[in-house]
Amino acid sequence: MQRSIVRRTAAGAAAAALTVVLGACGAANESSGNSDQGSGLSGTLDGAGASSQEAAQQAWRAAFSEQNPDVTVNYSPIGSGGGRERFVNGASDFGGTDAALEGEELKGAKQRCGTLVEMPVYVSPVAVAFNLDGIDELKLTPETIAKIFNQKITKWNAEAIKKTNPNADLPDLPITPVNRSDESGTTENFVDYLSTAAPNAWPHEVSGNWPVSGGEAAKGTSGVKSAIDAGQGTIGYLDASQAGDLGTVAVGVGGEFVSYSPEAAAKVLEVSERKTGQGEHVYAYDLARDTTESGTYPIVLVSYGMACGSYDDANTGELVRSYFEYLISEEGQQAAADAAGSAPISAGLREKLQPAVEAIGASS
């Protein structure tokens, strides 16, 4: 599997760094006695990285403030590459990335941190959405999806589509694939799925740039959504939270078809292999895009949090540890789901990640 599962570019995001001031000066000494996490903490954290986490980070920081009124957390959604660079260079206390650290970046992070901590904190399903009057859902195999987007299947009443949807009133209408015009982590995840799950039908390399010409191209998630909405017979891929009233595809997985849902998307991590040799507390995964596990939706984006086992300032380590404790908590994952439509990680995965959280700042 290719390294760069996602590289989100956030044009201009460096100039739009988001800062949430967690608390009010007047309440500085009024520690919340019923706060479950972080009571008595104070200080400032600086984070940067994946723009995919932007909405989730806003929700996390706002909720964390209620529990820790004397803490300020900053997060700049500058993109995964910039986030990794800042983290490795020691310019941020924690980072977010849609592609796990590897190679020289992994080596540099270990040199900086002593013990590197990296874990999935944000999982988002990617929907295959279409616009056909009177049809809310279609069942499609990975091969059929790949051939549609590779423009080898060009009519909605093609035999491959009719075979898995015998009761659908499929029109004799051209298929208009819609793809991202800009380099996109969503594209890279979707192409990675096609390449892995349907390699014979998808000969293109995994990249954040769409490889097939001739379809309709639109910038950003909102552009793809608008383009699908505006046409009849259109089909595209986008963050599932933005699919709205569009019809969506139930994806062939083994002998069944699975619709996207938070539970089905999060299950991918349960059936995926953790990468070996990365570090005791590095939980990076080779996603099982070609899984046959029942009830699993394999077209997902997974974004990671990066932290250190050792910080020059012990208080910083304590703050990062408390923040990450909240990120992976049931409450934190639900806050992200409500704000961004993400898929909460499972209780089983949370249990596996807990020792890594406890390692953050432990050597400071």
LODRENKOL-860147 format. One record per atom (N, C-alpha, C): residue in one letter; y, x, z. Coordinates in steps of 0.05 Angstrom, whole numbers, padded with zeros to 5 digits, always signed. Layout:
AYXZ/...
This chain:
M-00024+00017+00000/M+00000+00000+00000/M+00025+00017+00000/Q+00045+00009-00014/Q+00069+00026-00017/Q+00084+00026+00009/R+00098+00047+00014/R+00113+00050+00039/R+00135+00030+00042/S+00151+00027+00020/S+00175+00012+00023/S+00170-00017+00020/I+00158-00029+00040/I+00153-00057+00040/I+00178-00072+00036/V+00200-00064+00049/V+00225-00077+00046/V+00248-00057+00049/R+00266-00058+00031/R+00291-00043+00035/R+00314-00062+00029/R+00326-00072+00050/R+00348-00091+00046/R+00374-00075+00043/T+00388-00081+00023/T+00415-00069+00020/T+00435-00090+00028/A+00454-00082+00045/A+00474-00100+00055/A+00501-00090+00046/A+00509-00098+00022/A+00535-00088+00011/A+00557-00095+00029/G+00572-00075+00037/G+00595-00080+00054/G+00589-00085+00082/A+00563-00084+00090/A+00556-00092+00117/A+00567-00072+00137/A+00570-00047+00129/A+00581-00027+00148/A+00608-00034+00157/A+00623-00048+00140/A+00650-00056+00147/A+00650-00083+00161/A+00626-00095+00164/A+00624-00121+00177/A+00606-00120+00201/A+00607-00098+00215/A+00590-00095+00239/A+00595-00117+00258/L+00573-00129+00267/L+00576-00151+00285/L+00574-00142+00314/T+00592-00151+00330/T+00592-00144+00358/T+00594-00169+00375/V+00575-00171+00393/V+00576-00194+00412/V+00581-00182+00439/V+00603-00190+00452/V+00609-00180+00478/V+00595-00199+00498/L+00576-00188+00511/L+00558-00204+00528/L+00569-00207+00556/G+00587-00225+00559/G+00597-00231+00586/G+00627-00231+00588/A+00637-00240+00609/A+00665-00242+00614/A+00673-00225+00638/C+00696-00212+00637/C+00704-00194+00658/C+00705-00208+00685/G+00714-00233+00684/G+00717-00247+00710/G+00691-00253+00723/A+00668-00251+00708/A+00642-00257+00719/A+00627-00232+00724/A+00640-00209+00723/A+00627-00183+00724/A+00610-00180+00749/N+00619-00190+00771/N+00604-00186+00796/N+00588-00210+00804/E+00586-00230+00786/E+00571-00253+00793/E+00544-00252+00778/S+00527-00235+00788/S+00501-00232+00775/S+00485-00258+00778/S+00472-00266+00756/S+00457-00291+00756/S+00431-00288+00772/G+00430-00301+00794/G+00407-00299+00812/G+00382-00310+00800/N+00383-00329+00781/N+00359-00340+00769/N+00353-00329+00742/S+00366-00306+00734/S+00360-00293+00709/S+00332-00281+00710/D+00316-00285+00689/D+00289-00274+00689/D+00289-00245+00682/Q+00308-00236+00666/Q+00308-00209+00656/Q+00335-00197+00657/G+00337-00172+00666/G+00361-00156+00663/G+00382-00161+00685/S+00376-00175+00707/S+00396-00179+00728/S+00406-00153+00739/G+00432-00150+00741/G+00444-00126+00752/G+00449-00104+00731/L+00440-00108+00707/L+00445-00088+00686/L+00474-00088+00677/S+00484-00064+00669/S+00511-00062+00658/S+00512-00039+00639/G+00530-00041+00619/G+00533-00019+00600/G+00534-00030+00572/T+00533-00012+00552/T+00536-00018+00524/T+00513-00006+00508/L+00503-00022+00489/L+00482-00013+00471/L+00493-00014+00442/D+00487+00005+00426/D+00494+00005+00398/D+00469+00006+00381/G+00466-00015+00364/G+00443-00016+00345/G+00453-00020+00317/A+00436-00014+00298/A+00443-00017+00270/A+00417-00019+00253/G+00419-00031+00230/G+00396-00032+00212/G+00394-00056+00195/A+00369-00066+00193/A+00362-00087+00173/A+00380-00111+00174/S+00390-00118+00151/S+00406-00143+00149/S+00389-00168+00152/S+00363-00165+00147/S+00345-00188+00150/S+00345-00198+00179/Q+00351-00181+00198/Q+00351-00188+00226/Q+00378-00200+00235/E+00398-00201+00218/E+00425-00207+00226/E+00427-00233+00242/A+00417-00255+00231/A+00419-00281+00245/A+00403-00280+00271/A+00379-00268+00270/A+00363-00266+00294/A+00377-00249+00316/Q+00389-00227+00307/Q+00404-00210+00326/Q+00427-00225+00339/Q+00441-00241+00324/Q+00462-00258+00335/Q+00451-00276+00357/A+00429-00289+00352/A+00417-00307+00371/A+00407-00291+00396/W+00394-00268+00391/W+00383-00252+00413/W+00406-00243+00431/R+00427-00233+00420/R+00449-00222+00436/R+00463-00244+00452/A+00467-00267+00439/A+00480-00289+00453/A+00464-00298+00477/A+00438-00301+00473/A+00421-00309+00496/A+00418-00288+00517/F+00416-00262+00508/F+00414-00240+00527/F+00439-00239+00545/S+00462-00246+00534/S+00487-00245+00549/S+00486-00264+00573/E+00473-00286+00570/E+00471-00306+00592/E+00456-00294+00616/Q+00437-00277+00610/Q+00421-00265+00630/Q+00433-00239+00641/N+00450-00226+00625/N+00461-00200+00633/N+00491-00199+00626/P+00507-00212+00642/P+00536-00215+00635/P+00552-00189+00634/D+00541-00167+00644/D+00556-00142+00644/D+00547-00123+00623/V+00532-00133+00603/V+00521-00116+00582/V+00534-00124+00555/T+00541-00104+00539/T+00550-00109+00512/T+00530-00097+00492/V+00521-00112+00473/V+00503-00103+00452/V+00517-00106+00426/N+00518-00084+00411/N+00529-00084+00384/N+00506-00080+00364/Y+00507-00095+00341/Y+00488-00091+00320/Y+00502-00092+00293/S+00500-00070+00278/S+00512-00069+00251/S+00490-00073+00230/P+00492-00095+00215/P+00471-00101+00194/P+00475-00085+00169/I+00473-00058+00171/I+00480-00040+00148/I+00457-00037+00129/G+00434-00048+00135/G+00410-00045+00118/G+00390-00026+00131/S+00365-00029+00122/S+00344-00014+00135/S+00347+00016+00132/G+00354+00025+00108/G+00357+00054+00104/G+00378+00066+00122/G+00401+00053+00123/G+00422+00063+00141/G+00414+00061+00170/G+00400+00041+00177/G+00391+00038+00205/G+00372+00060+00213/R+00353+00067+00195/R+00335+00089+00201/R+00350+00115+00203/E+00369+00119+00185/E+00384+00144+00186/E+00400+00147+00212/R+00413+00126+00220/R+00429+00127+00245/R+00410+00132+00269/F+00388+00118+00269/F+00370+00121+00292/F+00359+00149+00294/V+00349+00160+00271/V+00337+00186+00271/V+00358+00207+00280/N+00383+00203+00271/N+00404+00223+00277/N+00416+00219+00305/G+00407+00199+00320/G+00417+00195+00347/G+00444+00181+00348/A+00451+00168+00325/A+00477+00154+00324/A+00475+00125+00334/S+00451+00116+00340/S+00448+00089+00351/S+00427+00090+00373/D+00429+00071+00391/D+00409+00070+00413/D+00383+00056+00405/F+00385+00038+00386/F+00361+00025+00375/F+00367+00018+00346/G+00346+00012+00332/G+00350+00006+00303/G+00332-00017+00294/G+00338-00027+00270/G+00322-00047+00257/G+00315-00038+00229/T+00290-00042+00221/T+00282-00033+00194/T+00261-00051+00183/D+00263-00057+00157/D+00242-00073+00143/D+00220-00056+00131/A+00223-00030+00134/A+00202-00011+00126/A+00197+00008+00149/A+00173+00010+00158/A+00167+00027+00181/A+00173+00056+00174/L+00180+00071+00194/L+00186+00099+00191/L+00162+00114+00181/E+00167+00133+00162/E+00146+00150+00151/E+00157+00177+00143/G+00140+00196+00138/G+00148+00222+00128/G+00168+00236+00146/E+00189+00247+00133/E+00209+00262+00147/E+00224+00245+00168/E+00228+00219+00161/E+00242+00202+00180/E+00225+00198+00205/L+00199+00194+00202/L+00182+00192+00225/L+00182+00217+00242/K+00181+00240+00229/K+00182+00265+00243/K+00208+00269+00258/G+00230+00262+00244/G+00256+00264+00257/G+00259+00246+00281/A+00249+00221+00278/A+00251+00202+00300/A+00235+00212+00325/K+00212+00224+00320/K+00196+00235+00342/K+00210+00258+00355/Q+00224+00275+00339/Q+00238+00297+00351/Q+00261+00287+00368/R+00274+00266+00359/R+00297+00255+00374/R+00287+00242+00400/C+00265+00226+00397/C+00257+00208+00419/C+00237+00220+00438/G+00223+00240+00430/G+00200+00248+00446/G+00177+00229+00441/T+00178+00207+00454/T+00159+00185+00448/T+00174+00164+00432/L+00164+00159+00407/L+00177+00139+00390/L+00164+00111+00395/V+00181+00091+00397/V+00171+00063+00400/V+00180+00048+00375/E+00161+00035+00361/E+00168+00019+00338/E+00149-00005+00337/M+00160-00028+00334/M+00144-00052+00335/M+00156-00075+00319/P+00139-00093+00309/P+00150-00116+00294/P+00164-00135+00313/V+00188-00143+00306/V+00204-00161+00322/V+00212-00186+00307/Y+00209-00186+00280/Y+00219-00208+00264/Y+00200-00212+00240/V+00189-00236+00238/V+00171-00242+00216/V+00181-00267+00202/S+00185-00266+00176/S+00196-00288+00161/S+00179-00295+00137/P+00170-00320+00134/P+00155-00327+00109/P+00173-00328+00085/V+00163-00321+00062/V+00177-00323+00037/V+00164-00346+00021/A+00180-00366+00014/A+00169-00389+00000/A+00170-00385-00030/V+00150-00395-00044/V+00151-00398-00073/V+00159-00428-00078/A+00183-00432-00087/A+00195-00458-00089/A+00200-00466-00118/F+00198-00492-00124/F+00201-00502-00151/F+00216-00528-00151/N+00224-00536-00175/N+00239-00562-00178/N+00226-00578-00200/L+00209-00597-00192/L+00196-00616-00210/L+00198-00644-00198/D+00208-00662-00213/D+00211-00690-00203/D+00184-00701-00194/G+00185-00712-00170/G+00162-00726-00159/G+00139-00709-00149/I+00143-00682-00148/I+00122-00664-00138/I+00133-00648-00115/D+00121-00651-00092/D+00131-00637-00068/D+00116-00611-00062/E+00091-00609-00071/E+00075-00585-00066/E+00054-00582-00088/L+00050-00557-00095/L+00029-00549-00114/L+00011-00528-00102/K-00015-00530-00108/K-00034-00509-00099/K-00038-00489-00121/L-00031-00464-00116/L-00034-00444-00137/L-00048-00419-00126/T-00066-00408-00142/T-00079-00383-00135/T-00060-00360-00138/P-00066-00337-00125/P-00049-00313-00130/P-00047-00305-00159/E-00069-00308-00174/E-00069-00300-00202/E-00050-00319-00218/T-00051-00345-00212/T-00034-00363-00226/T-00004-00358-00220/I+00002-00353-00195/I+00030-00346-00187/I+00039-00321-00202/A+00022-00301-00203/A+00029-00276-00217/A+00033-00281-00247/K+00016-00296-00259/K+00019-00302-00288/K+00044-00318-00294/I+00051-00336-00276/I+00076-00352-00280/I+00100-00333-00279/F+00102-00316-00259/F+00125-00298-00257/F+00124-00275-00276/N+00101-00269-00287/N+00098-00249-00308/N+00101-00262-00336/Q+00107-00288-00336/Q+00112-00304-00360/Q+00088-00304-00379/K+00064-00305-00368/K+00040-00308-00384/K+00031-00337-00383/I+00038-00352-00363/I+00035-00381-00362/I+00063-00393-00364/T+00067-00409-00385/T+00095-00417-00392/T+00099-00447-00392/K+00079-00463-00387/K+00082-00492-00386/K+00070-00502-00360/W+00083-00523-00349/W+00075-00534-00323/W+00048-00549-00325/N+00041-00558-00349/N+00015-00571-00352/N-00007-00552-00362/A-00003-00526-00357/A-00023-00506-00365/A-00050-00511-00349/E-00072-00504-00361/E-00098-00509-00350/E-00101-00497-00322/A-00090-00473-00318/A-00093-00460-00292/A-00079-00475-00270/I-00057-00488-00276/I-00043-00504-00256/I-00057-00531-00252/K-00066-00543-00274/K-00080-00569-00272/K-00106-00567-00256/K-00119-00544-00259/K-00145-00540-00246/K-00144-00543-00216/T-00123-00532-00204/T-00120-00533-00175/T-00103-00556-00165/N-00093-00572-00184/N-00076-00595-00177/N-00084-00619-00195/P-00109-00628-00193/P-00119-00649-00211/P-00105-00676-00209/N-00093-00681-00186/N-00080-00707-00182/N-00050-00707-00186/A-00039-00683-00193/A-00010-00681-00198/A-00003-00690-00226/D+00019-00704-00228/D+00029-00712-00255/D+00046-00690-00266/L+00032-00670-00278/L+00046-00646-00287/L+00059-00650-00315/P+00084-00645-00318/P+00098-00650-00343/P+00093-00629-00364/D+00095-00636-00389/D+00094-00617-00411/D+00122-00605-00414/L+00128-00586-00395/L+00155-00576-00392/L+00153-00545-00389/P+00172-00531-00402/P+00172-00501-00399/P+00177-00493-00370/I+00164-00472-00361/I+00169-00460-00335/I+00192-00440-00337/T+00211-00443-00319/T+00233-00424-00319/T+00232-00408-00293/P+00222-00384-00293/P+00221-00367-00269/P+00249-00358-00261/V+00255-00359-00236/V+00281-00350-00225/V+00276-00326-00207/N+00290-00304-00212/N+00286-00280-00195/N+00313-00270-00185/R+00313-00252-00166/R+00337-00240-00156/R+00348-00220-00177/S+00374-00220-00181/S+00387-00201-00198/S+00394-00175-00184/D+00397-00177-00158/D+00404-00154-00141/D+00379-00142-00129/E+00381-00116-00122/E+00358-00103-00108/E+00354-00118-00081/S+00329-00124-00075/S+00325-00143-00053/S+00299-00137-00039/G+00300-00138-00012/G+00276-00136+00004/G+00257-00159-00001/T+00269-00183-00005/T+00253-00206-00011/T+00237-00202-00037/T+00250-00191-00057/T+00236-00184-00082/T+00213-00164-00077/E+00219-00144-00061/E+00199-00123-00056/E+00175-00134-00042/N+00179-00152-00023/N+00157-00165-00009/N+00141-00182-00027/F+00155-00198-00044/F+00141-00216-00062/F+00125-00200-00083/V+00137-00179-00094/V+00123-00163-00114/V+00100-00148-00101/D+00103-00140-00076/D+00081-00127-00062/D+00058-00146-00059/Y+00064-00171-00053/Y+00043-00192-00051/Y+00029-00195-00078/L+00044-00198-00100/L+00032-00202-00126/L+00014-00178-00134/S+00025-00154-00128/S+00010-00129-00136/S-00016-00127-00120/T-00016-00135-00095/T-00039-00132-00078/T-00059-00155-00081/A-00049-00180-00083/A-00067-00203-00084/A-00076-00209-00112/A-00062-00201-00132/A-00069-00207-00160/A-00064-00183-00178/P-00077-00160-00172/P-00071-00135-00187/P-00077-00137-00217/N-00096-00153-00225/N-00103-00154-00253/N-00082-00171-00269/A-00068-00188-00255/A-00048-00205-00268/A-00020-00195-00265/W-00017-00175-00248/W+00010-00164-00242/W+00010-00134-00245/P+00016-00123-00268/P+00014-00094-00273/P+00038-00077-00264/H+00058-00090-00252/H+00083-00076-00247/H+00083-00062-00220/E+00099-00041-00218/E+00102-00026-00193/E+00117-00042-00172/V+00112-00036-00147/V+00126-00049-00125/V+00154-00037-00123/S+00174-00055-00124/S+00202-00046-00123/S+00219-00069-00114/G+00243-00062-00104/G+00262-00082-00097/G+00278-00093-00120/N+00273-00082-00144/N+00286-00091-00169/N+00265-00107-00185/W+00272-00131-00194/W+00254-00148-00208/W+00246-00135-00234/P+00220-00133-00240/P+00211-00117-00263/P+00207-00132-00290/V+00210-00159-00290/V+00204-00174-00314/V+00230-00186-00325/S+00235-00181-00350/S+00259-00192-00363/S+00253-00218-00376/G+00274-00234-00381/G+00270-00258-00396/G+00272-00284-00379/G+00271-00282-00353/G+00274-00305-00336/G+00303-00310-00330/E+00308-00326-00309/E+00335-00331-00300/E+00340-00314-00275/A+00361-00299-00274/A+00367-00281-00252/A+00391-00292-00236/A+00390-00290-00210/A+00411-00299-00193/A+00415-00280-00169/K+00439-00278-00160/K+00445-00259-00138/K+00441-00272-00111/G+00426-00258-00094/G+00423-00267-00067/G+00405-00292-00064/T+00398-00297-00039/T+00382-00321-00033/T+00396-00346-00041/S+00421-00348-00036/S+00436-00372-00042/S+00437-00376-00073/G+00439-00354-00088/G+00440-00356-00117/G+00413-00366-00128/V+00391-00356-00117/V+00365-00365-00126/V+00361-00395-00119/K+00369-00402-00095/K+00367-00431-00087/K+00383-00448-00106/S+00407-00440-00112/S+00424-00456-00130/S+00412-00458-00158/A+00401-00436-00168/A+00390-00436-00195/A+00365-00454-00197/I+00349-00454-00176/I+00325-00472-00176/I+00334-00501-00174/D+00354-00506-00157/D+00364-00533-00154/D+00376-00544-00180/A+00388-00527-00195/A+00403-00535-00219/A+00386-00542-00243/G+00361-00533-00242/G+00344-00537-00266/G+00320-00556-00261/Q+00307-00563-00282/Q+00281-00577-00281/Q+00260-00558-00292/G+00239-00555-00277/G+00218-00536-00285/G+00223-00508-00276/T+00242-00504-00258/T+00248-00477-00247/T+00229-00471-00224/I+00225-00445-00220/I+00209-00435-00197/I+00219-00408-00189/G+00220-00403-00163/G+00230-00377-00154/G+00219-00371-00126/Y+00228-00350-00114/Y+00219-00341-00088/Y+00244-00337-00070/L+00242-00345-00045/L+00265-00342-00027/L+00256-00345+00002/D+00273-00337+00020/D+00267-00341+00048/D+00261-00370+00053/A+00238-00375+00067/A+00229-00402+00070/A+00248-00420+00084/S+00265-00409+00102/S+00284-00425+00116/S+00305-00438+00097/Q+00307-00427+00073/Q+00327-00437+00054/Q+00315-00454+00032/A+00289-00461+00034/A+00276-00477+00013/A+00286-00505+00012/G+00295-00516+00035/G+00306-00543+00035/G+00288-00564+00024/D+00298-00581+00006/D+00282-00603-00006/D+00266-00595-00030/L+00266-00570-00038/L+00251-00561-00061/L+00221-00564-00056/G+00206-00568-00078/G+00177-00567-00076/G+00168-00538-00069/T+00146-00535-00056/T+00137-00509-00049/T+00107-00506-00055/V+00098-00481-00056/V+00071-00474-00064/V+00054-00469-00040/A+00031-00482-00039/A+00010-00474-00020/A-00007-00452-00034/V-00008-00429-00021/V-00020-00405-00034/V-00050-00404-00029/G-00064-00396-00050/G-00093-00393-00048/G-00100-00369-00030/V-00115-00375-00009/V-00124-00354+00010/V-00154-00359+00014/G-00171-00341+00004/G-00199-00346+00006/G-00207-00371-00009/G-00220-00390+00005/G-00228-00414-00008/G-00210-00438-00002/E-00186-00433+00009/E-00167-00455+00015/E-00139-00449+00005/F-00122-00468+00008/F-00094-00465+00001/F-00077-00469+00026/V-00059-00449+00031/V-00044-00449+00056/V-00014-00452+00051/S-00002-00473+00063/S+00027-00476+00061/S+00040-00458+00081/Y+00065-00451+00076/Y+00079-00433+00095/Y+00085-00449+00121/S+00083-00435+00143/S+00091-00445+00169/S+00095-00421+00187/P+00110-00424+00209/P+00113-00402+00227/P+00086-00390+00237/E+00068-00408+00243/E+00042-00399+00254/E+00026-00385+00232/A+00026-00395+00208/A+00010-00383+00186/A+00022-00356+00178/A+00049-00354+00179/A+00062-00328+00172/A+00057-00307+00193/A+00059-00315+00218/A+00055-00296+00240/A+00027-00286+00241/K+00008-00302+00232/K-00020-00294+00233/K-00027-00270+00216/V-00010-00265+00196/V-00014-00241+00179/V-00017-00216+00195/L+00000-00213+00216/L-00001-00189+00232/L-00027-00187+00248/E-00038-00210+00255/E-00064-00211+00270/E-00087-00200+00253/V-00085-00204+00226/V-00107-00196+00209/V-00101-00170+00193/S-00078-00158+00198/S-00070-00134+00184/S-00078-00109+00201/E-00081-00087+00187/E-00089-00062+00200/E-00064-00047+00210/R-00066-00039+00235/R-00045-00022+00246/R-00048+00006+00234/K-00026+00018+00225/K-00028+00045+00213/K-00036+00065+00235/T-00053+00083+00227/T-00062+00103+00246/T-00047+00129+00244/G-00047+00145+00265/G-00034+00171+00265/G-00004+00171+00266/Q+00008+00148+00272/Q+00037+00146+00273/Q+00049+00151+00301/G+00033+00147+00321/G+00042+00150+00348/G+00031+00129+00366/E+00028+00135+00392/E+00015+00117+00411/E+00029+00090+00412/H+00056+00090+00410/H+00071+00066+00413/H+00085+00057+00387/V+00073+00066+00365/V+00083+00057+00339/V+00065+00036+00328/Y+00075+00012+00325/Y+00059-00011+00315/Y+00070-00018+00288/A+00063-00002+00268/A+00069-00007+00240/A+00044-00016+00226/Y+00047-00035+00208/Y+00023-00048+00196/Y+00023-00046+00166/D-00002-00043+00155/D-00007-00047+00127/D-00014-00077+00124/L+00005-00092+00114/L+00001-00121+00113/L-00022-00129+00095/A-00039-00147+00105/A-00062-00157+00090/A-00054-00179+00071/R-00040-00171+00050/R-00031-00191+00030/R-00054-00205+00016/D-00077-00191+00015/D-00100-00202+00001/D-00121-00214+00020/T-00112-00221+00044/T-00130-00232+00064/T-00144-00257+00055/T-00168-00262+00065/T-00182-00287+00060/T-00185-00302+00086/E-00171-00293+00107/E-00172-00306+00133/E-00160-00334+00132/S-00175-00353+00142/S-00166-00381+00142/S-00140-00385+00156/G-00122-00401+00145/G-00097-00408+00158/G-00076-00387+00157/T-00079-00366+00141/T-00059-00345+00140/T-00042-00347+00115/Y-00016-00345+00119/Y+00003-00345+00096/Y+00012-00316+00091/P+00005-00305+00068/P+00008-00276+00065/P+00034-00266+00053/I+00052-00285+00044/I+00077-00276+00032/I+00098-00276+00054/V+00101-00253+00067/V+00119-00251+00090/V+00136-00226+00089/L+00157-00226+00104/L+00174-00202+00109/L+00170-00195+00139/V+00164-00171+00145/V+00161-00161+00172/V+00182-00140+00177/S+00198-00144+00198/S+00219-00125+00205/S+00214-00113+00233/Y+00220-00088+00236/Y+00213-00073+00260/Y+00237-00066+00277/G+00233-00063+00303/G+00252-00051+00321/G+00244-00023+00328/M+00264-00005+00329/M+00259+00023+00336/M+00274+00031+00361/A+00260+00045+00379/A+00271+00053+00405/A+00258+00079+00413/C+00268+00091+00435/C+00259+00117+00445/C+00246+00115+00472/G+00227+00133+00477/G+00216+00135+00503/G+00234+00151+00522/S+00252+00167+00510/S+00270+00183+00527/S+00298+00181+00516/Y+00317+00177+00534/Y+00346+00176+00527/Y+00360+00196+00545/D+00382+00208+00535/D+00398+00226+00552/D+00408+00212+00577/D+00414+00187+00574/D+00424+00171+00596/D+00403+00151+00604/A+00393+00153+00629/A+00372+00135+00638/A+00380+00106+00638/N+00405+00100+00642/N+00414+00072+00641/N+00411+00060+00613/T+00417+00077+00593/T+00413+00067+00565/T+00384+00060+00560/G+00365+00076+00570/G+00337+00070+00567/G+00330+00044+00580/E+00341+00039+00604/E+00335+00014+00618/E+00346-00010+00603/L+00370-00007+00591/L+00382-00028+00576/L+00366-00035+00551/V+00357-00014+00536/V+00342-00018+00512/V+00315-00031+00519/R+00303-00022+00540/R+00277-00033+00548/R+00280-00063+00555/S+00300-00070+00569/S+00304-00098+00577/S+00310-00115+00552/Y+00326-00104+00533/Y+00332-00119+00509/Y+00307-00124+00492/F+00291-00103+00488/F+00266-00106+00473/F+00247-00125+00487/E+00246-00124+00513/E+00230-00143+00528/E+00237-00171+00520/Y+00263-00176+00518/Y+00272-00203+00510/Y+00265-00209+00481/L+00269-00189+00463/L+00264-00194+00434/L+00236-00204+00429/I+00216-00193+00443/I+00188-00201+00437/I+00179-00223+00455/S+00195-00231+00474/S+00187-00253+00492/S+00184-00279+00477/E+00170-00298+00489/E+00167-00324+00476/E+00194-00337+00472/E+00212-00334+00492/E+00239-00345+00490/E+00255-00332+00468/G+00253-00305+00466/G+00268-00291+00446/G+00258-00297+00418/Q+00232-00298+00415/Q+00221-00305+00388/Q+00229-00334+00380/Q+00229-00352+00399/Q+00237-00379+00392/Q+00267-00381+00385/A+00283-00365+00399/A+00312-00364+00392/A+00316-00355+00363/A+00301-00334+00355/A+00303-00325+00327/A+00293-00346+00308/A+00271-00360+00315/A+00261-00381+00298/A+00281-00403+00294/D+00294-00411+00316/D+00314-00432+00314/D+00338-00424+00297/A+00346-00398+00299/A+00370-00389+00285/A+00365-00381+00257/A+00341-00370+00251/A+00336-00358+00225/A+00311-00368+00211/G+00296-00387+00223/G+00272-00397+00211/G+00250-00377+00210/S+00250-00358+00228/S+00229-00337+00228/S+00204-00348+00242/A+00183-00332+00240/A+00157-00339+00252/A+00153-00324+00278/P+00152-00337+00300/P+00148-00323+00326/P+00121-00308+00325/I+00122-00284+00336/I+00097-00268+00339/I+00078-00283+00358/S+00052-00278+00355/S+00033-00291+00372/S+00032-00280+00400/A+00020-00295+00418/A+00017-00286+00446/A-00001-00261+00446/G-00021-00261+00428/G-00040-00238+00427/G-00026-00213+00419/L-00008-00214+00399/L+00007-00191+00391/L+00027-00182+00412/R+00039-00202+00425/R+00058-00195+00446/R+00045-00179+00468/E+00021-00186+00475/E+00006-00172+00495/E+00000-00143+00487/K-00006-00139+00461/K-00011-00112+00451/K+00014-00095+00451/L+00037-00108+00447/L+00062-00093+00445/L+00074-00086+00473/Q+00065-00100+00493/Q+00077-00097+00520/Q+00078-00068+00530/P+00056-00053+00527/P+00057-00025+00536/P+00078-00008+00521/A+00083-00015+00496/A+00103+00000+00481/A+00131-00006+00492/V+00136-00032+00498/V+00161-00039+00510/V+00165-00024+00537/E+00145-00023+00552/E+00147-00010+00578/E+00151+00020+00576/A+00144+00032+00553/A+00148+00060+00548/A+00177+00067+00541/I+00193+00047+00533/I+00221+00052+00526/I+00237+00062+00550/G+00249+00086+00547/G+00265+00097+00568/G+00249+00107+00592/A+00223+00106+00591/A+00207+00113+00614/A+00208+00143+00620/S+00214+00159+00600/S+00215+00188+00604/S+00244+00198+00607/S+00263+00180+00610/S+00291+00188+00612/S+00296+00201+00639/
